[in-house]
Amino acid sequence: MLNAINAGDMPPPKKPQLSAEEKTEFLADLSETLVIARRIHADTGGEIKMRRLNQREYANTMEVLLGVRPVVDGLPDDRAGSGFDTAGASLYFSSSQFEQYVVIARESLEQALGQDDAIPEQTVRLEAERGGLSREAYQNRLDTYRDEAERSKRFNSDPNASFEEHGFKSALRARLAGKTAGRMIPVLESYVQRPEVEHGTLMWAILGQGAFKLGTPRIEPKPQEKYTIRVRAAAYPDVPSRFHYIEFIASNPVEKTVRVLGWRKVKASVEEPEIIEFPATAVVGEPTAFFIRNRSHPKGSKNDGAIYRAKGMLHTPPGIWVDWIEMERSGRPNGPTAEATDIFFPRSEDQDERSYAREVIKRFATRAFRTVEPTDDYLDKLVQRFEANRGKGQGLHESLLQPLSIVLASPSFLYMVESTGNERLTDPELAVRLSYFLWSAPPDTKLRSVANEGKLSDPEELRRQTSRLLSDQRADRFVSDFAYQWLGMERLGMFPFNTLLYPEIDNAVMENSREEIYQMIRHNLNEKRPLKHLLKSDYVLTNDIMADYYGMDPVEGHEFTKVSLPSNSPRGGLLSTAAVLAMGSDGTRSSPVERGVWVLRHILNDPPPPAPPNVPQLDRIENVFQPARDKVKAHQEAAQCTNCHRKIDPIGYGMENFDAAGLWRVEEVISARVGKRTKTEAFPIDPSGEFATGAKFEDFGGLRDIVADHVDDFARNFAEAIIAYGLGRPYGFTDHELAEELIEKSKPSEYALDQFIHALIQTETFQSK
């Protein structure tokens, strides 16, 4: 019915028609009713389905068991449906995937056994002035340009000249080569005359050379190894702050893939360079070379070289001088990981191979299965596999790899196996649920010990263990994984930014803006801050990259720290973070609609219904120069759009002082191609608006105050989300009383996040199947 009315098919043409106002009101009621119906339909009735370990839980668990972290990119999708990646209904498993788990398990076990040769500790240093980055290489380029300039000059002075006889591939190239060379020659002359490039080189992107990149030799990473990258460098003054950072990457030269590892700011002068140390990571078994380079932009957007060429420049500002790069490899002895040593414990002299193999498999399966004891029949079948492998001439440990791989592909390992019905969980089962909730990993020795002693079901002991797990660094996994899904952060990076318009928003900003959100939540959790501080605060959690990006006073170091804000700052709270604001854009222009929807869905707990299928498309007015407020009104030309947009749009208007990249502005500048030229117009921002409830605001500060006053709605949103994440099923109507209980118990602390978590864990619902 809703779709038919939206499409104009109802009422039929010959029947009495609804007025625009009647249609708007009717569709509003119908849409809200359908949202309620959808929730009812998705309600599981409080049933928690037995679910598979998701990718991150699987990788964490394998690492705990074997001391080796597997690559899980090819495993089944964790979010085939909507909701959190802990929802059992979305965590599918098919028989064809069994073999995939077996293969990963076998590879991980072989890596854990460490049968390769020992790797000695070593340090490799590469001087920056070697090869293509040397002064000689730049001098050769300079000589080439001088030669081209001279040949082009001779060609242009002779009307009968042939481009071939002057060494060019075309007449056009012969005519223009001198112009390009004339601009490049001063750049290269300046470079080769610098005394510091006798021992070192500059980090920049230059025409004909590309972007700076200096790397270490290729290695084959082994388990237990650690890597440290050191760089001796200095910074040049008077360049944009972006160019004072070194970006560290790990490159796979075979697959030609790159992982960005992080960034460090260079502060020393050329007269007194500094040594910067960066702890690097590598994927075991994946060919790896470590590189340093300038800060990069996301794939699909223009890089710095293209950005500066668009400005008519031939190179980027030289921000950093590099003397050398050094890789320290910790090495490792020939032998198994500590975890593998525990698995393949020494065989006693009076123990035959069969009983030893059975004991190895039994101990391993008991720990891997967490809450289920392996049956005798199951063990017998795996021992038969061991004996068959021995019969083929395989060694003792090698013969055990297949049975142990099967253990790691068994349902009792891959699934969270708990009691059936509505029975209370046993203490060991409760320990597993608690640990995977807060650590996405199995219980540690302390938690297992408390559970095995039958103490975990005691409310006070359960609260102590919950506090211990929350204070542990491993709870950072909960913060980042939960927040990423709760706040819909998968949208960050969905649209490549037009870096010709927003050159400052690069990979460093994208990653650190995401981390800023996690750090805000972690700080709120650690310090037991009121939930309202996530909506409005007089401080931010920031580091050097984000402080530079926001234009704040400089902050020392890459670690996030609490920084107080001046009273007139627009920052402080989720609504003013670069991540949230960037998610509310298409990479070119801000979107009041997307920003308004985000606030309704994730803050005010009032998600609008899905857009009707025949929403008026805005691309028809793409080249019309209008401010965002006027452009969005096109959505409201049809009655079916009016109801939702009168709730959504005012919120988005109040955030319009932030551009698509989340930086403050007082006017919206619009550029577009008109024929062969680019037209630009600027419109003043009007951030005023009125909520559907009648609350009015004049600017972003007023909007933020109103939103912060809705902390009760935000608390309900958090309660519903933590229930869905923690219980592994969608929030439903039957959870209403549970949410009320969490809210009531958390309210005295002004909704401190840790109190929600304690309240949920203490409930009978969390402690029951």
C-alpha positions, -999 to +999 in steps of 0.1 A: +000+000+000+028+024+010+046+019-023+014+022-043+005+055-027+040+068-031+040+059-068+007+076-073-012+044-082-036+048-053-063+061-051-071+051-087-074+080-112-112+079-113-116+079-075-115+110-052-079+121-046-061+131-014-049+166-010-012+171-005-017+177+032-039+147+036-014+125+017+015+138+039-003+130+072-016+096+060+018+085+048+034+097+080+011+075+101+015+045+077+054+049+075+057+049+113+033+019+116+055+000+091+086+008+111+069-007+142+058-037+122+092-043+109+106-044+144+079-068+155+087-091+125+124-090+134+118-098+171+133-131+181+113-133+213+144-131+234+159-162+219+197-162+215+207-184+186+238-205+187+262-185+165+295-189+147+326-170+157+328-139+134+361-131+116+377-110+143+367-134+171+380-163+151+414-146+144+417-136+181+409-171+193+434-187+169+460-163+181+454-172+217+455-209+209+485-210+185+504-177+189+498-171+152+472-147+137+456-161+106+445-141+075+407-142+075+398-121+046+384-150+026+361-163+054+323-160+053+308-125+054+300-115+090+273-090+081+253-108+054+222-093+071+217-060+090+227-053+125+259-063+144+284-088+133+276-108+165+241-116+154+238-153+150+212-152+123+237-135+100+267-157+107+262-184+081+282-216+076+281-241+048+298-274+043+319-260+015+335-236+040+346-265+062+376-271+040+385-235+040+387-235+078+408-268+077+433-252+053+436-220+075+441-242+106+467-264+089+487-233+077+485-217+112+496-249+129+526-253+106+535-216+113+531-222+150+554-252+149+581-230+134+599-257+114+617-231+092+653-221+098+660-198+127+660-161+118+689-141+133+685-107+147+695-082+121+695-045+112+695-032+076+701+005+068+696+022+034+711+056+027+685+079+012+708+095-013+713+062-033+698+052-066+670+073-081+670+097-051+706+106-053+720+140-062+736+124-093+701+111-105+687+146-101+717+161-119+710+136-148+674+148-150+686+184-150+709+177-178+681+159-198+658+189-194+686+213-204+692+192-235+655+192-243+652+229-239+681+235-262+668+211-289+633+226-286+648+261-290+665+251-322+634+234-335+612+265-328+638+289-344+638+270-377+605+270-397+617+241-419+629+220-390+619+183-387+609+171-352+627+138-359+660+154-366+658+172-333+651+140-314+614+144-306+585+120-312+561+147-325+560+183-336+538+192-306+563+177-282+591+196-300+573+229-297+563+225-260+593+207-245+612+239-240+583+254-220+582+224-196+620+222-193+622+259-186+600+255-156+617+223-143+653+235-147+652+260-118+635+234-096+662+208-102+690+234-100+678+244-066+678+207-055+713+198-066+727+230-050+714+221-016+743+209+006+720+185+026+713+163-004+749+152-005+739+128+023+701+124+020+671+134-001+639+153+000+603+140+005+582+155-023+563+146-055+579+160-086+569+160-123+585+131-141+596+113-109+564+108-090+560+107-052+589+100-028+592+065-016+621+048+002+619+012+013+637-017+030+646-051+014+618-076+009+614-101+038+594-132+045+578-126+080+579-154+105+558-160+137+569-142+168+591-117+149+590-080+157+600-052+134+612-016+141+616+010+114+639+040+121+643+071+101+668+099+105+650+130+092+644+167+096+616+191+087+617+222+065+598+252+079+571+273+061+552+244+044+517+232+052+517+209+083+506+179+062+541+178+047+558+174+080+546+138+085+562+105+074+537+078+064+548+042+071+535+014+049+539-024+045+539-034+008+534-068-007+555-067-039+540-099-052+503-090-048+511-053-052+490-044-022+498-018+005+488-015+042+492+019+058+508+013+092+507+049+107+523+083+107+549+103+127+555+140+127+590+153+121+599+183+142+637+186+141+656+211+120+680+202+092+709+214+114+699+189+141+680+159+126+661+135+148+657+097+147+621+086+146+612+050+156+581+032+145+570-003+155+559-021+124+537-052+118+538-078+090+515-107+080+532-140+086+541-157+053+533-126+032+562-111+013+568-077+028+588-046+022+585-016+045+584+019+030+582+055+041+566+082+019+546+114+020+511+113+034+488+097+008+452+102-002+425+075-004+423+053-034+401+069-061+410+105-052+437+128-066+472+125-050+493+154-040+512+154-073+480+158-092+466+184-068+497+206-072+498+201-110+462+213-111+475+244-094+500+248-122+529+237-100+555+210-110+562+197-075+548+196-039+565+215-011+596+197+001+586+192+037+611+166+050+647+157+045+656+121+050+691+108+058+685+071+060+659+044+068+667+014+090+648-019+096+655-038+128+643-074+127+641-091+161+646-126+146+634-158+162+648-191+172+641-223+153+612-238+171+575-236+180+556-207+195+551-209+233+515-219+226+525-247+202+550-260+228+521-264+252+501-282+226+529-307+217+541-313+252+570-338+258+560-374+256+570-395+286+593-425+281+566-450+291+539-435+268+533-451+234+526-429+204+488-437+202+481-427+238+503-396+234+485-385+203+451-391+220+462-370+250+475-342+227+442-341+208+421-343+239+438-315+257+438-293+226+401-300+218+391-294+254+406-260+254+395-252+218+359-262+224+358-239+255+326-253+271+322-287+255+342-319+263+352-339+233+335-373+232+354-406+232+340-414+198+352-381+184+387-386+198+389-422+185+382-410+149+409-383+152+434-408+166+426-430+136+436-401+113+468-398+132+476-434+128+468-433+091+492-404+087+520-422+106+514-452+083+522-429+054+556-421+068+548-387+084+566-376+115+549-377+150+540-340+151+533-338+114+508-367+117+489-347+144+484-316+122+454-330+103+435-341+134+442-308+151+431-289+120+398-308+121+394-297+157+397-261+146+371-266+119+346-284+142+313-268+152+323-270+188+352-246+181+336-224+154+303-220+173+295-205+207+280-236+222+259-230+252+231-247+272+198-252+256+164-238+265+162-209+290+186-226+314+211-204+332+246-206+318+271-225+337+300-205+351+324-216+323+297-207+297+292-173+314+330-167+313+330-174+276+301-151+269+316-123+290+350-126+275+338-126+239+315-097+247+343-075+260+374-089+244+361-108+213+384-136+225+383-166+249+387-162+287+421-157+301+436-179+328+422-157+356+386-157+343+387-195+336+400-201+371+372-181+387+346-198+366+360-233+372+358-226+410+321-217+406+325-181+417+316-162+386+278-165+392+283-146+424+271-110+414+300-093+432+327-115+417+310-111+383+312-073+387+348-075+397+357-096+367+337-073+344+356-043+357+389-061+352+381-070+316+370-035+308+402-020+322+423-044+302+438-032+269+419-060+251+387-042+258+398-017+231+385-043+207+350-039+221+352-001+219+363+000+183+342-029+170+310-019+188+313+018+180+321+012+143+288-007+139+267+012+164+275+046+148+273+034+112+309+042+105+312+019+075+300+050+056+333+068+063+353+064+032+324+051+011+327+081-012+362+092-024+368+129-016+374+154-043+409+162-031+412+191-055+386+208-033+397+192+000+434+184-002+438+182+036+415+151+040+439+122+033+444+087+047+460+101+079+429+122+086+405+095+077+421+069+099+427+093+128+392+108+126+379+072+130+402+067+160+391+100+175+356+085+179+370+054+196+391+074+219+362+096+229+342+065+239+372+048+256+378+080+276+341+082+286+342+045+296+375+047+316+367+080+334+330+071+340+319+103+323+282+111+318+269+100+285+260+136+276+298+143+272+296+124+239+271+149+227+287+181+241+319+186+260+344+214+267+373+191+257+383+168+229+405+137+226+430+146+199+465+140+186+490+159+164+473+150+131+438+159+141+448+191+160+466+202+128+436+193+107+411+212+129+434+242+132+438+239+169+469+247+190+496+221+182+495+189+201+526+168+207+527+132+196+505+107+178+488+094+210+454+108+217+452+131+247+425+152+264+427+189+253+405+216+268+386+238+243+380+276+244+344+286+251+337+296+215+350+264+199+325+245+177+343+212+186+334+189+215+310+160+210+302+136+182+283+161+160+314+182+154+339+153+147+354+150+112+343+114+109+306+121+116+306+151+093+325+134+065+300+105+066+273+132+059+287+141+026+293+127-009+329+137-010+322+169-028+293+186-010+279+183+025+245+165+028+221+180+053+198+150+047+225+124+055+236+143+085+200+148+098+193+111+093+225+101+112+215+122+142+179+108+142+191+073+139+221+072+161+215+100+187+178+107+190+167+070+185+141+081+160+152+065+127+131+077+097+115+051+075+132+041+043+129+066+014+101+059-010+111+044-044+102+075-064+122+102-045+128+132-068+164+129-081+187+158-073+209+152-103+184+171-124+195+203-107+232+193-104+245+223-123+220+247-107+239+270-084+220+267-051+230+265-015+224+231+002+193+244+020+176+253-013+188+222-031+174+198-004+139+214-008+136+195-041+131+164-020+099+179-006+082+186-039+062+153-034+039+148-004+054+114+003+088+131+011+075+161+032+068+142+064+103+128+069+122+158+056+105+182+080+122+161+108+155+155+090+164+186+072+165+212+100+191+191+119+213+190+087+209+227+082+223+233+117+254+214+108+260+233+075+288+254+089+310+223+085+320+215+050+320+181+034+354+173+051+342+185+085+361+218+085+344+251+097+332+276+071+310+306+071+299+303+034+293+275+010+315+277-021+301+259-051+322+252-082+310+235-114+319+232-150+299+255-173+309+249-208+347+250-210+352+270-178+347+266-141+321+288-124+323+294-087+297+311-064+296+315-027+265+315-005+263+325+032+255+297+055+221+298+073+224+273+102+191+282+118+162+257+120+133+243+140+128+207+152+095+190+144+087+193+181+089+232+178+124+237+194+142+264+175+179+271+172+199+299+155+233+282+149+252+250+154+257+257+191+220+259+196+214+227+177+240+209+197+225+221+230+190+208+219+205+175+209+225+172+241+192+178+261+179+146+244+204+125+264+176+102+275+169+093+239+206+088+233+208+065+264+179+044+250+197+041+217+229+029+234+209+005+256+192-011+226+225-013+207+244-029+236+217-054+241+218-064+204+256-066+203+260-083+237+233-109+232+240-117+195+205-110+182+185-080+170+168-058+196+131-066+197+099-056+215+104-083+240+136-065+251+117-033+261+118-042+298+154-052+296+163-018+280+143+000+307+162-019+334+196-009+319+185+027+316+171+028+352+203+013+367+225+037+346+206+069+353+220+076+387+255+078+372+242+101+344+243+072+320+280+063+324+288+037+298+303+012+322+271+011+342+251+000+311+276-028+306+275-039+342+237-037+342+234-059+312+259-085+324+242-087+358+208-095+342+193-130+340+189-125+303+227-122+298+233-151+320+208-174+303+206-190+269 
